[in-house]
């Protein structure tokens, strides 16, 4: 359905529309279409990626703490009444 403004709406349209069904040979995936894309990273680009990873490590993110908290959230043990009360107190203090 197409809606143009508040007073004009086209009726329902067919599901098939202008689409065409792909033959089985086309639907098999990239192997049936020819060569597969490939990514080659130059040594300079790899060095830049490595430097970026090193900066992330030095950024102060404590991945051990992040992983522990993620596990607690997934396990349903992260939110405790004490933590919720502390967060509420901080929010009320910030709001004044």
C-alpha positions in Angstrom: 0.0 0.0 0.0 1.2 3.5 -0.8 0.1 6.4 1.3 0.4 9.9 -0.1 -0.6 12.5 2.6 -3.5 12.1 4.9 -6.3 11.9 2.2 -5.0 9.6 -0.5 -4.0 5.9 -0.2 -3.5 3.3 -3.0 -5.0 -0.1 -2.5 -3.1 -3.3 -1.7 -0.6 -4.5 -4.2 0.4 -8.0 -5.0 3.2 -9.7 -3.2 4.9 -10.8 -6.4 5.3 -7.3 -7.7 8.1 -6.6 -10.2 10.3 -9.3 -8.6 11.2 -12.4 -10.5 12.0 -15.8 -9.2 15.6 -16.7 -9.5 16.4 -19.9 -11.3 18.0 -22.6 -9.2 21.4 -22.0 -10.8 21.4 -18.4 -9.7 20.2 -19.1 -6.2 23.2 -21.4 -5.3 25.3 -18.5 -4.1 28.6 -16.9 -5.1 30.3 -20.1 -6.2 27.9 -20.3 -9.1 28.5 -16.7 -10.1 32.2 -16.8 -10.6 35.2 -15.6 -8.6 34.9 -14.7 -5.0 36.0 -11.4 -3.6 39.3 -11.4 -1.8 40.9 -8.9 0.6 44.7 -8.4 0.6 46.1 -6.2 3.4 49.4 -4.6 2.8 52.1 -4.7 5.4 51.6 -1.0 6.1 47.8 -1.5 6.6 48.5 -4.4 8.9 50.9 -2.3 11.0 48.2 0.4 11.3 45.7 -2.2 12.4 48.2 -3.6 15.0 48.8 0.0 16.2 45.1 0.6 16.5 44.7 -2.6 18.6 47.6 -1.5 20.8 45.9 1.9 21.4 42.7 0.2 22.3 44.6 -1.9 24.8 46.3 1.2 26.3 43.0 3.2 26.4 42.3 2.2 29.9 39.5 -0.3 29.0 39.7 -3.2 31.5 38.6 -6.1 29.3 38.7 -8.5 32.2 36.2 -6.3 34.1 34.1 -5.9 30.9 34.0 -9.6 30.3 33.1 -10.3 34.0 30.2 -7.8 33.9 29.0 -9.2 30.6 28.9 -12.7 32.1 27.0 -11.4 35.1 24.4 -9.6 32.9 24.0 -12.8 30.8 23.6 -14.9 34.0 21.1 -12.4 35.5 23.3 -11.7 38.6 24.5 -8.2 37.7 21.5 -6.2 38.9 21.3 -6.5 42.7 19.1 -4.3 45.0 22.2 -2.7 46.4 23.5 -1.7 43.0 20.1 -0.4 41.9 19.8 1.7 45.2 23.3 3.1 44.6 22.4 4.1 41.1 19.2 5.7 42.2 21.0 7.7 44.9 23.6 8.9 42.3 20.8 9.9 39.9 18.9 11.8 42.7 22.1 13.6 43.8 22.8 14.6 40.2 19.3 15.9 39.7 19.6 17.9 42.8 
